[in-house]
Amino acid sequence: MLFVSRVLPAGRLLLLAALLPACVRQSAPTAVTTGAEQANPTAALAAALDSMSVAGRVTDRSNGQGLPGVTVLLKGTTTGISTNHDGSYQLRLPAGLTQGTLQISSVGYQMVEKPFRAGQRVNVALAADTKQLNEVVVTGGQPGAAPSIRIRGLATIRGDHKARKAMSADYYQQPPPQNRESYAHLPENGFQQVSKEPLSTFSIDVDPASYSNVRRYLQQEAQLPPADAVRTEELINYFTYNYPQPTTEAPAALHTEIARCPWAPAHQLVLVGVQARNVPTEKLPPANLTFLIDVSGSMQSADKLPLVKASLTQLVQRMRPQDRVSLVVYAGAAGLVLPPTPGTQRADILAALNRLEAGGSTAGGEGLRLAYATARQHFLKEGNNRVILCSDGDFNVGESSDDAMEHLITQERESGVFLSVLGFGTGNLQDSKMERLADKGNGNYAYIDNLDEGRRVLVKQFGGTLFTLAKDVKLQVEFNPARVQAYRLIGYENRLLAAEDFNNDKKDAGELGAGQQVTALYEVVPVGAPGLIDPLKYQAPAQATKVPATTEWLTVKMRYKEPQGQQSRLISQPLGGEGRPVQEASESLRWAAAVAQFGQLLHQSTQPGRGTYDSTLQLARAARGKDDDGYRAECIRLMETAAGLTPGAGSVGRR
């Protein structure tokens, strides 16, 4: 008999391939090599392994290339790691463990289980899974006709008589699962005339959530993301740029640059960068972290609670002795399952994580109250006090409206406890709600689509994600009407502020973490370039003025507060000179421009211009530069995927 695993849209049933006849299991076996069988070892694997770790390299069996982002998990635990950009990994084993079994898995490949001994090198060559994770789809036909077994990626195969009989006995229809994902709709920023609006003011945004969500749509769902899911500034800010460190006592420094706009050559593209001071992990203040984990019924799938546990496990393994961790969960009710525990007691923290199971409704408001109360009770005056909410955002008990949750968080942030929000899962992601909670909680919002992203956010960017250097950070750009007739800010639609908000210290704005960067792009129409509107009939047209090359285009100002401060401080920097051809611009500007053009294509921008996927890819490939983590190469592959999914590979709006 065949057993139903899960249900797909249109009533199709997902069945276990392992129970099908051998004729439909056509994937090649996965090759595993160990020790001397390794070919072309990387530098990371050439180092001697200690007796408390296992290391190796994961490659694609078809071409021998290293596979990045593959999950290497210690079977039966949440201890795991993701492979590096070249497929290498080194997994530190729990104390006392000398042998066990590794589970190596990645979307689109067959999972492998391989026994190991401590200190052993285990290399794995993964074979493509033509049955897409060992699953098949059974579709119903006309009455009396045999059902068809469709293996993803292969042609349809007719089932034999016994299989048809078994399927007819167990096949039944269920309604397709509903997609309840929610994204805020915001009109795209248009051009502003400098004569009427000389000031552009906005709050910084360092959230990377939109990029990883776009990646999930393109990589895992094989479809273009909804336009409202694309926040171009978050795509740009996912990447690091070559900005200089601050040279003064300020926690951050400004960087500006101008070049010809690649999608509108008559215009200029202005880059405004903010670089926060790097702080070594050992010098960061002690952390008082309260994990607030949604264990409601909506969190049951593998990309939700199990991924939450695996991601937080990576963070716990990096905790320092001076750090403390508490664990609060919520479903139909909220509860404290782990009181504040020193970072040295990792086994206790991990045991509490491993015991979590999903089920019930979602009392998000009650969970938030308990988490804040726990954090306040053990507040560190000179430390980092933060609640880390892990959820799909589906609050359906108690305070469930955006306004009610915002009011709760706005009240609680005054205690000095900040809020970071990590989104998980598909089909139910409440993106707009989770971003709003993080904004009002003086924190950041990330979407975790795989274990590698969990490691990136919680481990590699530990300081930036969890330690605030400056709060209520605002930027204001004043444009010189002698050089600029119009401008538009690319992205940041939900971060715009009134001009008077810049000097209002009561106005909330974004937070800047240790080592974080902020990048903003303006498309600028110079004086003398063709105008965007027809000449006015009843007003005298403004006369173009010749200006020397040293005349400033604009001045950038930034206001910020210390993490526990109440009065803002100001830094500023002008931008002068002439715009160069984009090919002569810095790698940072060229890469940011390519990602901005990619975001506008996905967002279906209506702004004028002539950018296409071809020109986007050409610009991105030339600006890839140093890419140790492989994130830029991954982005180029996403651009290629999006181009293939776009009918006619259309241009940006009218671009």
Secondary structure as GFF3:
##gff-version 3
##sequence-region A 1 655
A	DSSP	beta_strand	4	7	.	.	.	ID=ss1
A	DSSP	three_ten_helix	9	11	.	.	.	ID=ss2
A	DSSP	beta_strand	13	16	.	.	.	ID=ss3
A	DSSP	three_ten_helix	17	19	.	.	.	ID=ss4
A	DSSP	three_ten_helix	22	24	.	.	.	ID=ss5
A	DSSP	beta_strand	31	34	.	.	.	ID=ss6
A	DSSP	three_ten_helix	35	37	.	.	.	ID=ss7
A	DSSP	alpha_helix	43	46	.	.	.	ID=ss8
A	DSSP	beta_strand	53	60	.	.	.	ID=ss9
A	DSSP	beta_strand	71	74	.	.	.	ID=ss10
A	DSSP	beta_strand	80	82	.	.	.	ID=ss11
A	DSSP	beta_strand	88	92	.	.	.	ID=ss12
A	DSSP	beta_strand	99	105	.	.	.	ID=ss13
A	DSSP	beta_strand	112	117	.	.	.	ID=ss14
A	DSSP	beta_strand	122	126	.	.	.	ID=ss15
A	DSSP	beta_strand	135	139	.	.	.	ID=ss16
A	DSSP	beta_strand	148	150	.	.	.	ID=ss17
A	DSSP	beta_strand	156	158	.	.	.	ID=ss18
A	DSSP	alpha_helix	161	170	.	.	.	ID=ss19
A	DSSP	beta_strand	192	193	.	.	.	ID=ss20
A	DSSP	beta_strand	199	203	.	.	.	ID=ss21
A	DSSP	alpha_helix	209	219	.	.	.	ID=ss22
A	DSSP	three_ten_helix	227	229	.	.	.	ID=ss23
A	DSSP	alpha_helix	232	236	.	.	.	ID=ss24
A	DSSP	beta_strand	252	260	.	.	.	ID=ss25
A	DSSP	beta_strand	268	276	.	.	.	ID=ss26
A	DSSP	three_ten_helix	281	283	.	.	.	ID=ss27
A	DSSP	beta_strand	287	294	.	.	.	ID=ss28
A	DSSP	three_ten_helix	297	299	.	.	.	ID=ss29
A	DSSP	alpha_helix	305	316	.	.	.	ID=ss30
A	DSSP	beta_strand	324	330	.	.	.	ID=ss31
A	DSSP	beta_strand	334	342	.	.	.	ID=ss32
A	DSSP	alpha_helix	346	354	.	.	.	ID=ss33
A	DSSP	alpha_helix	364	377	.	.	.	ID=ss34
A	DSSP	beta_strand	384	391	.	.	.	ID=ss35
A	DSSP	alpha_helix	402	413	.	.	.	ID=ss36
A	DSSP	beta_strand	418	424	.	.	.	ID=ss37
A	DSSP	alpha_helix	431	440	.	.	.	ID=ss38
A	DSSP	beta_strand	445	448	.	.	.	ID=ss39
A	DSSP	alpha_helix	451	455	.	.	.	ID=ss40
A	DSSP	pi_helix	456	460	.	.	.	ID=ss41
A	DSSP	alpha_helix	462	466	.	.	.	ID=ss42
A	DSSP	beta_strand	468	479	.	.	.	ID=ss43
A	DSSP	beta_strand	484	489	.	.	.	ID=ss44
A	DSSP	three_ten_helix	493	495	.	.	.	ID=ss45
A	DSSP	three_ten_helix	499	503	.	.	.	ID=ss46
A	DSSP	beta_strand	510	513	.	.	.	ID=ss47
A	DSSP	beta_strand	517	526	.	.	.	ID=ss48
A	DSSP	beta_strand	554	561	.	.	.	ID=ss49
A	DSSP	beta_strand	569	575	.	.	.	ID=ss50
A	DSSP	three_ten_helix	582	584	.	.	.	ID=ss51
A	DSSP	alpha_helix	587	602	.	.	.	ID=ss52
A	DSSP	alpha_helix	613	622	.	.	.	ID=ss53
A	DSSP	alpha_helix	631	645	.	.	.	ID=ss54
A	DSSP	three_ten_helix	647	649	.	.	.	ID=ss55
###
